[in-house]
Amino acid sequence: MKYHIFSGLYVDTGDFQTNTGIGLWSNFNDASGLYTVNQELHFVIDTPNYANNSSIGGGLQIDNEMAGSAPIQAGTNTQFQGPCNGFPANFPIGKSRFALGCVDLPEYVDQGGNLGSVDWAENFAQVGFRGNGNPSTVSKLPGQVIPSTDNYNVIVPANEFLGVNTNDAGGRVHWDVAVGTLGQFVGKILGIKIGEVGGAGSIGTVIQSTPDELAAGVMLLSGYGILKNDTLAFSTAPAP
């Protein structure tokens, strides 16, 4: 297993190690109330056939943009314009930051990462706290998905809209979505289950026939993750 996913609140003083196989799809700072991107940490969207989303009525750049940059591009950068929609209005004191991402464990080990897989999530800035910030619910391991050439693993954070208790918001959830149906999937849940970005006008209208590549670009731009067959789908790792 190469890629392991993680999602959760992390401590204010925590900083992700760069150049160690750690990548982010989304990062939110509740103290500032803004989503942020980091060139050394955020995955880069790879949709060469779709430079932007104008073909579905949107106005955002996609290809070669950083994952999670849509709230920033749209100029509507609040909690409700991305994966943190549905989280508690105020994060726990001392844990005001949220990240959704994954780690390439073989690369992490090869590049001298200072944690083993058994305690990666708990000790690395305690990524994995759920919405109530209770250490007893910390995730001890990044999560695994089942690699497949037939499905995409779509990664989102758990929130109230996904049917979990407020105190458990922030944990990771994933769907296995059949190849060829990402448009249908996004069209059903974007803006209803997993937040929105800059209002409907910025994203455009994703429908059942929207190609996977464009639908994936919208998802990644919004800050959600996609894997396929244990590798990144429609994105690349941040440049070292």
ZABAVEX-690972 format. One record per atom (N, C-alpha, C): residue in one letter; atom name; x, y, z. Coordinates in steps of 0.05 Angstrom, whole numbers, plus 5000, padded with zeros to 4 digits. Layout:
<rs>
 type atom   xx   yy   zz
    a   CA    X    Y    Z
...
</rs>
This chain:
<rs>
 type atom   xx   yy   zz
    m    N 5017 4976 5000
    m   CA 5000 5000 5000
    m    C 5018 5025 5000
    k    N 5014 5042 4980
    k   CA 5031 5066 4978
    k    C 5019 5090 4992
    y    N 4995 5099 4983
    y   CA 4983 5123 4994
    y    C 4964 5116 5017
    h    N 4967 5131 5038
    h   CA 4949 5130 5061
    h    C 4937 5158 5065
    i    N 4912 5158 5071
    i   CA 4898 5184 5073
    i    C 4895 5193 5103
    f    N 4893 5219 5106
    f   CA 4888 5229 5133
    f    C 4870 5254 5131
    s    N 4856 5259 5153
    s   CA 4839 5282 5154
    s    C 4833 5288 5183
    g    N 4835 5313 5191
    g   CA 4829 5320 5218
    g    C 4840 5347 5227
    l    N 4832 5356 5251
    l   CA 4843 5380 5262
    l    C 4871 5374 5271
    y    N 4888 5395 5271
    y   CA 4915 5391 5282
    y    C 4923 5416 5298
    v    N 4942 5412 5315
    v   CA 4949 5433 5334
    v    C 4960 5458 5321
    d    N 4956 5480 5334
    d   CA 4964 5506 5323
    d    C 4994 5508 5316
    t    N 5010 5494 5332
    t   CA 5039 5496 5329
    t    C 5050 5475 5310
    g    N 5032 5458 5299
    g   CA 5041 5436 5282
    g    C 5048 5446 5254
    d    N 5070 5437 5243
    d   CA 5078 5443 5216
    d    C 5085 5417 5202
    f    N 5074 5414 5177
    f   CA 5080 5390 5162
    f    C 5108 5390 5151
    q    N 5121 5367 5152
    q   CA 5147 5365 5140
    q    C 5145 5366 5109
    t    N 5161 5381 5096
    t   CA 5161 5382 5067
    t    C 5181 5362 5056
    n    N 5178 5356 5030
    n   CA 5196 5338 5016
    n    C 5198 5310 5028
    t    N 5176 5301 5040
    t   CA 5176 5274 5052
    t    C 5152 5258 5044
    g    N 5140 5264 5021
    g   CA 5117 5249 5011
    g    C 5091 5257 5023
    i    N 5090 5278 5039
    i   CA 5065 5287 5050
    i    C 5052 5308 5031
    g    N 5027 5304 5025
    g   CA 5013 5323 5007
    g    C 4986 5330 5018
    l    N 4977 5354 5012
    l   CA 4951 5364 5021
    l    C 4932 5370 4998
    w    N 4907 5362 5002
    w   CA 4886 5371 4983
    w    C 4872 5396 4994
    s    N 4872 5400 5020
    s   CA 4859 5423 5032
    s    C 4872 5430 5058
    n    N 4872 5455 5065
    n   CA 4882 5465 5090
    n    C 4867 5489 5099
    f    N 4856 5489 5123
    f   CA 4839 5511 5132
    f    C 4849 5520 5160
    n    N 4850 5546 5164
    n   CA 4858 5557 5190
    n    C 4834 5572 5202
    d    N 4823 5560 5223
    d   CA 4800 5572 5236
    d    C 4806 5598 5250
    a    N 4831 5602 5258
    a   CA 4839 5627 5271
    a    C 4836 5650 5252
    s    N 4843 5646 5227
    s   CA 4841 5667 5207
    s    C 4814 5665 5192
    g    N 4802 5642 5193
    g   CA 4777 5637 5179
    g    C 4781 5633 5149
    l    N 4805 5626 5141
    l   CA 4812 5624 5112
    l    C 4824 5597 5105
    y    N 4819 5589 5080
    y   CA 4834 5566 5068
    y    C 4860 5577 5058
    t    N 4881 5560 5060
    t   CA 4907 5568 5051
    t    C 4919 5547 5032
    v    N 4939 5555 5017
    v   CA 4954 5536 5000
    v    C 4983 5540 5004
    n    N 4999 5519 5000
    n   CA 5028 5520 5004
    n    C 5041 5505 4981
    q    N 5058 5519 4966
    q   CA 5070 5508 4942
    q    C 5085 5482 4948
    e    N 5096 5480 4972
    e   CA 5112 5456 4979
    e    C 5096 5433 4989
    l    N 5070 5437 4994
    l   CA 5054 5416 5006
    l    C 5029 5408 4990
    h    N 5017 5427 4976
    h   CA 4992 5421 4962
    h    C 4997 5407 4936
    f    N 4980 5387 4930
    f   CA 4981 5373 4905
    f    C 4974 5392 4882
    v    N 4985 5387 4859
    v   CA 4981 5404 4836
    v    C 4962 5390 4817
    i    N 4941 5403 4809
    i   CA 4920 5391 4792
    i    C 4931 5387 4764
    d    N 4925 5363 4753
    d   CA 4935 5355 4727
    d    C 4911 5348 4709
    t    N 4900 5368 4696
    t   CA 4877 5364 4678
    t    C 4884 5378 4651
    p    N 4902 5367 4635
    p   CA 4912 5381 4611
    p    C 4890 5388 4591
    n    N 4868 5374 4592
    n   CA 4846 5380 4573
    n    C 4827 5401 4583
    y    N 4831 5410 4607
    y   CA 4813 5430 4619
    y    C 4830 5450 4635
    a    N 4837 5472 4621
    a   CA 4852 5493 4635
    a    C 4835 5507 4655
    n    N 4809 5507 4651
    n   CA 4791 5521 4669
    n    C 4764 5506 4668
    n    N 4745 5517 4682
    n   CA 4718 5504 4683
    n    C 4698 5520 4668
    s    N 4707 5537 4649
    s   CA 4688 5554 4634
    s    C 4668 5538 4617
    s    N 4676 5513 4610
    s   CA 4658 5497 4593
    s    C 4633 5488 4608
    i    N 4633 5490 4634
    i   CA 4609 5484 4650
    i    C 4598 5509 4664
    g    N 4607 5532 4655
    g   CA 4596 5557 4665
    g    C 4611 5569 4688
    g    N 4634 5558 4695
    g   CA 4649 5570 4717
    g    C 4670 5589 4707
    g    N 4686 5600 4726
    g   CA 4706 5619 4718
    g    C 4732 5616 4734
    l    N 4740 5591 4740
    l   CA 4763 5586 4756
    l    C 4784 5571 4740
    q    N 4810 5577 4745
    q   CA 4831 5562 4733
    q    C 4834 5535 4747
    i    N 4840 5514 4731
    i   CA 4842 5487 4742
    i    C 4870 5475 4737
    d    N 4877 5470 4712
    d   CA 4902 5455 4707
    d    C 4926 5471 4717
    n    N 4944 5456 4731
    n   CA 4968 5467 4743
    n    C 4963 5485 4767
    e    N 4938 5487 4776
    e   CA 4932 5501 4800
    e    C 4935 5483 4824
    m    N 4939 5494 4848
    m   CA 4941 5478 4872
    m    C 4914 5468 4881
    a    N 4913 5443 4890
    a   CA 4889 5432 4902
    a    C 4880 5450 4925
    g    N 4854 5454 4927
    g   CA 4843 5470 4949
    g    C 4845 5500 4944
    s    N 4852 5509 4920
    s   CA 4855 5537 4914
    s    C 4830 5551 4905
    a    N 4809 5537 4901
    a   CA 4785 5550 4890
    a    C 4773 5571 4909
    p    N 4771 5566 4936
    p   CA 4761 5587 4953
    p    C 4777 5613 4950
    i    N 4803 5610 4947
    i   CA 4821 5633 4945
    i    C 4817 5646 4918
    q    N 4816 5631 4896
    q   CA 4811 5642 4870
    q    C 4785 5657 4868
    a    N 4764 5645 4880
    a   CA 4738 5656 4878
    a    C 4734 5681 4895
    g    N 4753 5685 4913
    g   CA 4751 5709 4930
    g    C 4730 5705 4952
    t    N 4720 5681 4955
    t   CA 4701 5675 4977
    t    C 4714 5652 4993
    n    N 4729 5660 5013
    n   CA 4749 5642 5025
    n    C 4741 5632 5052
    t    N 4715 5633 5059
    t   CA 4707 5626 5086
    t    C 4704 5595 5089
    q    N 4699 5587 5113
    q   CA 4697 5559 5121
    q    C 4676 5544 5103
    f    N 4655 5558 5096
    f   CA 4632 5545 5082
    f    C 4637 5542 5053
    q    N 4659 5550 5042
    q   CA 4665 5548 5014
    q    C 4684 5525 5007
    g    N 4683 5504 5022
    g   CA 4701 5481 5018
    g    C 4696 5458 5037
    p    N 4715 5441 5041
    p   CA 4711 5417 5057
    p    C 4703 5421 5086
    c    N 4708 5445 5097
    c   CA 4701 5450 5125
    c    C 4672 5458 5128
    n    N 4657 5460 5107
    n   CA 4629 5465 5109
    n    C 4616 5443 5125
    g    N 4601 5451 5146
    g   CA 4588 5431 5163
    g    C 4603 5424 5188
    f    N 4628 5435 5190
    f   CA 4643 5431 5215
    f    C 4632 5450 5236
    p    N 4639 5445 5262
    p   CA 4631 5465 5283
    p    C 4640 5493 5276
    a    N 4625 5513 5284
    a   CA 4631 5540 5277
    a    C 4658 5549 5290
    n    N 4664 5538 5313
    n   CA 4689 5545 5327
    n    C 4705 5520 5333
    f    N 4729 5518 5323
    f   CA 4746 5495 5329
    f    C 4756 5496 5358
    p    N 4764 5473 5369
    p   CA 4774 5473 5396
    p    C 4798 5491 5400
    i    N 4801 5502 5423
    i   CA 4824 5520 5429
    i    C 4850 5504 5426
    g    N 4869 5515 5412
    g   CA 4894 5502 5407
    g    C 4895 5483 5384
    k    N 4872 5478 5372
    k   CA 4870 5460 5349
    k    C 4854 5473 5327
    s    N 4863 5496 5318
    s   CA 4847 5512 5300
    s    C 4852 5507 5270
    r    N 4868 5486 5265
    r   CA 4875 5481 5237
    r    C 4865 5453 5228
    f    N 4858 5452 5203
    f   CA 4847 5427 5191
    f    C 4862 5421 5165
    a    N 4868 5395 5162
    a   CA 4881 5387 5137
    a    C 4868 5361 5127
    l    N 4866 5360 5100
    l   CA 4857 5335 5086
    l    C 4879 5329 5066
    g    N 4891 5305 5069
    g   CA 4913 5298 5051
    g    C 4920 5269 5052
    c    N 4943 5262 5042
    c   CA 4953 5235 5043
    c    C 4983 5235 5044
    v    N 4994 5212 5051
    v   CA 5023 5209 5053
    v    C 5031 5184 5037
    d    N 5052 5188 5022
    d   CA 5065 5166 5007
    d    C 5085 5154 5027
    l    N 5076 5133 5041
    l   CA 5093 5122 5063
    l    C 5120 5112 5053
    p    N 5123 5098 5030
    p   CA 5150 5090 5022
    p    C 5168 5114 5018
    e    N 5158 5135 5005
    e   CA 5174 5159 5001
    e    C 5180 5173 5028
    y    N 5160 5173 5045
    y   CA 5164 5186 5071
    y    C 5187 5173 5086
    v    N 5188 5146 5086
    v   CA 5209 5131 5099
    v    C 5236 5136 5085
    d    N 5235 5135 5058
    d   CA 5260 5139 5042
    d    C 5272 5166 5046
    q    N 5256 5186 5050
    q   CA 5265 5214 5053
    q    C 5271 5221 5082
    g    N 5272 5201 5099
    g   CA 5280 5207 5127
    g    C 5258 5217 5145
    g    N 5233 5212 5138
    g   CA 5212 5219 5156
    g    C 5216 5208 5184
    n    N 5210 5223 5204
    n   CA 5218 5215 5231
    n    C 5198 5199 5246
    l    N 5177 5189 5232
    l   CA 5157 5173 5246
    l    C 5152 5147 5231
    g    N 5146 5125 5245
    g   CA 5139 5100 5233
    g    C 5109 5100 5227
    s    N 5101 5081 5210
    s   CA 5073 5080 5202
    s    C 5054 5076 5226
    v    N 5063 5062 5246
    v   CA 5045 5056 5269
    v    C 5036 5081 5284
    d    N 5054 5101 5286
    d   CA 5046 5124 5302
    d    C 5047 5150 5286
    w    N 5046 5147 5259
    w   CA 5049 5171 5242
    w    C 5029 5193 5249
    a    N 5003 5186 5250
    a   CA 4983 5206 5253
    a    C 4982 5218 5282
    e    N 4987 5201 5301
    e   CA 4985 5210 5329
    e    C 5007 5230 5336
    n    N 5031 5225 5327
    n   CA 5054 5241 5336
    n    C 5061 5264 5317
    f    N 5053 5262 5292
    f   CA 5059 5283 5273
    f    C 5038 5306 5276
    a    N 5044 5324 5295
    a   CA 5026 5346 5300
    a    C 4998 5337 5307
    q    N 4996 5311 5314
    q   CA 4970 5299 5322
    q    C 4949 5303 5300
    v    N 4956 5300 5275
    v   CA 4936 5300 5254
    v    C 4917 5277 5259
    g    N 4891 5282 5257
    g   CA 4872 5261 5262
    g    C 4852 5268 5284
    f    N 4857 5290 5299
    f   CA 4836 5298 5318
    f    C 4810 5303 5303
    r    N 4789 5294 5315
    r   CA 4763 5300 5304
    r    C 4753 5327 5314
    g    N 4728 5334 5307
    g   CA 4719 5361 5312
    g    C 4720 5370 5341
    n    N 4717 5351 5360
    n   CA 4718 5359 5388
    n    C 4746 5361 5399
    g    N 4766 5353 5383
    g   CA 4794 5355 5392
    g    C 4801 5337 5415
    n    N 4786 5317 5420
    n   CA 4790 5299 5442
    n    C 4813 5279 5435
    p    N 4835 5279 5450
    p   CA 4857 5261 5444
    p    C 4849 5232 5443
    s    N 4828 5224 5457
    s   CA 4820 5196 5457
    s    C 4809 5187 5430
    t    N 4802 5206 5413
    t   CA 4792 5199 5386
    t    C 4813 5203 5365
    v    N 4838 5208 5373
    v   CA 4858 5212 5352
    v    C 4863 5187 5336
    s    N 4867 5191 5310
    s   CA 4872 5168 5293
    s    C 4901 5160 5295
    k    N 4906 5134 5300
    k   CA 4933 5125 5303
    k    C 4947 5120 5277
    l    N 4932 5117 5256
    l   CA 4944 5111 5229
    l    C 4930 5126 5207
    p    N 4945 5134 5187
    p   CA 4931 5143 5163
    p    C 4913 5121 5152
    g    N 4891 5128 5140
    g   CA 4872 5107 5131
    g    C 4880 5095 5104
    q    N 4871 5071 5100
    q   CA 4877 5057 5075
    q    C 4852 5056 5057
    v    N 4856 5056 5031
    v   CA 4835 5052 5012
    v    C 4842 5028 4995
    i    N 4823 5016 4983
    i   CA 4828 4992 4966
    i    C 4835 5001 4938
    p    N 4859 4995 4929
    p   CA 4868 5003 4902
    p    C 4851 4988 4881
    s    N 4844 5002 4860
    s   CA 4828 4990 4838
    s    C 4831 5007 4813
    t    N 4831 4993 4790
    t   CA 4831 5007 4764
    t    C 4802 5013 4756
    d    N 4783 5003 4770
    d   CA 4755 5007 4763
    d    C 4742 5030 4778
    n    N 4754 5038 4801
    n   CA 4742 5058 4817
    n    C 4761 5080 4824
    y    N 4750 5104 4829
    y   CA 4765 5126 4842
    y    C 4759 5125 4872
    n    N 4778 5131 4888
    n   CA 4774 5135 4917
    n    C 4771 5165 4921
    v    N 4747 5174 4927
    v   CA 4742 5202 4931
    v    C 4743 5208 4961
    i    N 4761 5225 4970
    i   CA 4766 5229 4998
    i    C 4754 5256 5007
    v    N 4737 5255 5028
    v   CA 4725 5279 5039
    v    C 4727 5277 5070
    p    N 4725 5300 5083
    p   CA 4724 5299 5112
    p    C 4695 5294 5121
    a    N 4692 5281 5143
    a   CA 4665 5277 5154
    a    C 4655 5303 5166
    n    N 4630 5309 5162
    n   CA 4618 5333 5174
    n    C 4589 5326 5180
    e    N 4575 5346 5191
    e   CA 4547 5341 5199
    e    C 4530 5333 5176
    f    N 4536 5343 5152
    f   CA 4520 5337 5128
    f    C 4524 5308 5120
    l    N 4545 5295 5129
    l   CA 4550 5267 5123
    l    C 4538 5249 5144
    g    N 4523 5260 5162
    g   CA 4508 5243 5181
    g    C 4523 5236 5206
    v    N 4545 5250 5213
    v   CA 4558 5244 5238
    v    C 4552 5265 5258
    n    N 4556 5258 5283
    n   CA 4552 5277 5305
    n    C 4572 5299 5303
    t    N 4564 5323 5312
    t   CA 4582 5346 5311
    t    C 4609 5341 5324
    n    N 4609 5326 5346
    n   CA 4634 5321 5360
    n    C 4653 5303 5345
    d    N 4643 5290 5324
    d   CA 4659 5272 5308
    d    C 4667 5284 5281
    a    N 4659 5309 5276
    a   CA 4665 5321 5250
    a    C 4695 5323 5247
    g    N 4704 5320 5222
    g   CA 4732 5323 5216
    g    C 4746 5297 5209
    g    N 4734 5275 5216
    g   CA 4746 5249 5208
    g    C 4743 5245 5178
    r    N 4758 5226 5168
    r   CA 4758 5222 5139
    r    C 4736 5202 5131
    v    N 4726 5207 5107
    v   CA 4706 5189 5095
    v    C 4715 5186 5065
    h    N 4710 5163 5054
    h   CA 4715 5161 5025
    h    C 4694 5144 5011
    w    N 4689 5152 4986
    w   CA 4672 5136 4968
    w    C 4688 5123 4947
    d    N 4680 5099 4939
    d   CA 4691 5087 4915
    d    C 4672 5092 4892
    v    N 4681 5108 4873
    v   CA 4664 5117 4851
    v    C 4674 5105 4825
    a    N 4656 5092 4811
    a   CA 4663 5078 4786
    a    C 4674 5097 4766
    v    N 4695 5088 4752
    v   CA 4707 5104 4730
    v    C 4685 5110 4710
    g    N 4684 5135 4701
    g   CA 4664 5144 4682
    g    C 4639 5156 4694
    t    N 4639 5157 4721
    t   CA 4615 5167 4735
    t    C 4621 5190 4754
    l    N 4644 5202 4752
    l   CA 4651 5224 4771
    l    C 4632 5248 4767
    g    N 4624 5253 4743
    g   CA 4606 5275 4738
    g    C 4579 5271 4753
    q    N 4569 5247 4751
    q   CA 4544 5240 4765
    q    C 4548 5243 4795
    f    N 4570 5233 4805
    f   CA 4576 5234 4834
    f    C 4577 5263 4844
    v    N 4593 5279 4830
    v   CA 4597 5307 4838
    v    C 4571 5323 4836
    g    N 4556 5317 4814
    g   CA 4531 5332 4810
    g    C 4511 5326 4832
    k    N 4513 5303 4844
    k   CA 4494 5296 4866
    k    C 4501 5309 4892
    i    N 4526 5310 4899
    i   CA 4533 5318 4926
    i    C 4547 5345 4929
    l    N 4558 5356 4907
    l   CA 4571 5382 4910
    l    C 4551 5403 4918
    g    N 4557 5418 4939
    g   CA 4539 5439 4949
    g    C 4517 5428 4967
    i    N 4513 5402 4968
    i   CA 4493 5391 4986
    i    C 4506 5375 5008
    k    N 4526 5359 5002
    k   CA 4539 5342 5022
    k    C 4567 5352 5028
    i    N 4581 5363 5010
    i   CA 4609 5369 5014
    i    C 4617 5398 5010
    g    N 4599 5416 5014
    g   CA 4606 5444 5013
    g    C 4604 5455 4984
    e    N 4612 5479 4981
    e   CA 4613 5492 4955
    e    C 4636 5511 4955
    v    N 4641 5523 4932
    v   CA 4663 5541 4929
    v    C 4654 5566 4915
    g    N 4655 5589 4929
    g   CA 4650 5614 4916
    g    C 4622 5617 4904
    g    N 4603 5601 4912
    g   CA 4577 5602 4900
    g    C 4576 5586 4874
    a    N 4552 5579 4865
    a   CA 4548 5562 4842
    a    C 4561 5574 4817
    g    N 4562 5600 4815
    g   CA 4573 5613 4791
    g    C 4602 5607 4786
    s    N 4618 5602 4807
    s   CA 4646 5597 4804
    s    C 4652 5569 4795
    i    N 4637 5550 4805
    i   CA 4642 5522 4799
    i    C 4629 5514 4773
    g    N 4607 5527 4766
    g   CA 4593 5519 4742
    g    C 4574 5496 4749
    t    N 4564 5483 4729
    t   CA 4544 5462 4734
    t    C 4555 5435 4724
    v    N 4562 5418 4743
    v   CA 4572 5391 4737
    v    C 4547 5373 4734
    i    N 4546 5359 4711
    i   CA 4523 5341 4706
    i    C 4533 5313 4701
    q    N 4514 5294 4697
    q   CA 4521 5266 4695
    q    C 4541 5261 4672
    s    N 4539 5276 4651
    s   CA 4556 5271 4628
    s    C 4583 5286 4629
    t    N 4587 5302 4650
    t   CA 4613 5316 4652
    t    C 4636 5296 4653
    p    N 4656 5300 4636
    p   CA 4678 5280 4636
    p    C 4692 5278 4663
    d    N 4702 5254 4669
    d   CA 4716 5250 4694
    d    C 4738 5271 4699
    e    N 4753 5277 4679
    e   CA 4775 5296 4683
    e    C 4766 5323 4693
    l    N 4745 5333 4681
    l   CA 4735 5359 4690
    l    C 4721 5357 4717
    a    N 4706 5336 4722
    a   CA 4693 5333 4748
    a    C 4714 5330 4770
    a    N 4736 5315 4764
    a   CA 4757 5312 4783
    a    C 4771 5339 4788
    g    N 4774 5355 4767
    g   CA 4787 5381 4771
    g    C 4771 5398 4790
    v    N 4744 5398 4787
    v   CA 4727 5413 4805
    v    C 4730 5403 4834
    m    N 4730 5376 4837
    m   CA 4734 5365 4864
    m    C 4760 5374 4876
    l    N 4782 5370 4861
    l   CA 4808 5376 4872
    l    C 4811 5406 4877
    l    N 4801 5422 4859
    l   CA 4802 5451 4863
    l    C 4788 5459 4888
    s    N 4766 5445 4894
    s   CA 4751 5451 4918
    s    C 4764 5442 4944
    g    N 4783 5423 4942
    g   CA 4798 5414 4965
    g    C 4792 5386 4974
    y    N 4779 5370 4957
    y   CA 4774 5342 4963
    y    C 4794 5325 4948
    g    N 4798 5300 4957
    g   CA 4820 5284 4946
    g    C 4810 5262 4927
    i    N 4827 5254 4909
    i   CA 4820 5231 4891
    i    C 4845 5214 4887
    l    N 4842 5188 4892
    l   CA 4862 5169 4886
    l    C 4851 5148 4866
    k    N 4868 5135 4852
    k   CA 4860 5113 4834
    k    C 4883 5092 4833
    n    N 4876 5068 4840
    n   CA 4895 5046 4839
    n    C 4921 5052 4854
    d    N 4917 5064 4878
    d   CA 4939 5070 4896
    d    C 4958 5091 4885
    t    N 4948 5109 4869
    t   CA 4964 5131 4860
    t    C 4946 5156 4858
    l    N 4958 5179 4855
    l   CA 4943 5204 4852
    l    C 4928 5204 4826
    a    N 4903 5213 4827
    a   CA 4887 5215 4803
    a    C 4883 5245 4795
    f    N 4891 5252 4771
    f   CA 4887 5279 4761
    f    C 4903 5300 4777
    s    N 4924 5291 4790
    s   CA 4941 5311 4804
    s    C 4969 5299 4807
    t    N 4987 5316 4814
    t   CA 5015 5307 4819
    t    C 5024 5317 4846
    a    N 5046 5305 4855
    a   CA 5057 5312 4881
    a    C 5069 5340 4880
    p    N 5070 5354 4902
    p   CA 5083 5380 4901
    p    C 5112 5378 4894
    a    N 5122 5398 4880
    a   CA 5151 5398 4872
    a    C 5168 5400 4896
    p    N 5191 5386 4898
    p   CA 5209 5387 4921
    p    C 5222 5415 4922
</rs>
